[in-house]
Amino acid sequence: MRLNQKSLLIFLGLLIANILYLVIKQEFSIIHLSDTLFLTMLPLLIIGGFLFVFASGSFDLFHRSMKKAFHRSKEDDQQLSEATKGTSQQFLEPAILLFICSVVLLLIDRLL
């Protein structure tokens, strides 16, 4: 898997923001950092998962049948899979990196 530079910058920005948040709150520890990284990862994973399902074409038949039912069929309309193609990576890559970092920090805390 080749990481996009934008995804890496989002990951590093979120990591630094979580560290600064815990330092300002004066609760910095490995377990707290692991927890905040996991909670930061969840919205990205949920949005990326929805976009991935839309891009797979799961709802194209439903979307087309609803347009036919309400007589709003246009020939130049995009399908949902074409409209969301490629956008799921922008959310899933930073989420995966945050999840890996969270699990590694959790394992480090448990081993120490």
N, C-alpha and C positions, 0 to 999 in steps of 0.2 A: 504494500500500500504506500503510495507516494503522497505525502502530505502537502497540501496547499499552503503557501506562505501566509495567506490571509488567516487560515485556520490556526496555524502556529502562533501568529500574533494575537489572535483572540484568546487562545489558551493561555499564553504568557500574561496577557493583560488581566484575565480573570484570576489567575494564580496570584499575581502580585496584589490585586485588589482584595482577595481573601486574606492574604497575609497581613496587609495593612489594616484591614478591618479587625482582625484578631489582636494585633498589636495595640491599636487604639482602644479597643475594648478591654485590654489587659487580661485576656484569657488565652494567650498563645500557648498551645501545646500541640504535639503531633496528632493526638486524637481529635482535638477540636478542629484542626486544619483538615483532617480527613473528613470529618462530618460536614464542614462548610463546603468543601469541594464537591462532595456528593450531592448536597442540596443545590449547589449551583449548576451541577450537571443535569439535574432532572428536567427543568424546563427545556433545555436544549435538546435532550433526548426525546421528549414528548413531541415537540414541534418537528424535529427531524424525522421521527417515526411516522407521523401523519403525512409529511411531504413525501416520504419514501413509498408509502402505500398509494398515495395519489399518483406518483410517477410510475408505479408498476402497472397502471391501467385497470385497477380493480373497480373503479367507479365510472369508467367510461360508458359502459352499457347502461347503467342507471341514469347517468347524466343525459345521454342521447334519448332514452325513453321518456324522461321528464320533459325534454324540449319538444318531443313529438306530441305528448299528451296535452301540453299547453299551447301548441301551435306556434312555437317560437323557434322553429328550425331555420337556421341560416347556414348557407353553404360555407361561409368563411370563418365560422366559429372554431376555435381551437378546442381540442379535447383536453381533459384535465391532465392526462399523462404528459402531453406536450407542454402545457403551461407551467408545470412544476418540475420539469426534467432538469436535473443537476442542482437544484436548490437544496436538496436534502443533505448533500455533502457539507455545505456550509454550516449546518447545525450539528451533524453527526460526528464529524472529525474532532472538533473541540470537546464534544461530550465524551467521546471515547478516550481522549487524552486525559480529561479530568477524572474519569472513572478509573483509569489505570493508575494515575497518581494517587487517588484516594485509597485504592486497594493496597498499593505499595506502602503508603504511610501507615495504614492500619496494620499491615503485617509487621512493619518495623516496630510499631508501638507494642504489639503483642509479643514480639521476640525479645524486646529489651526489658 
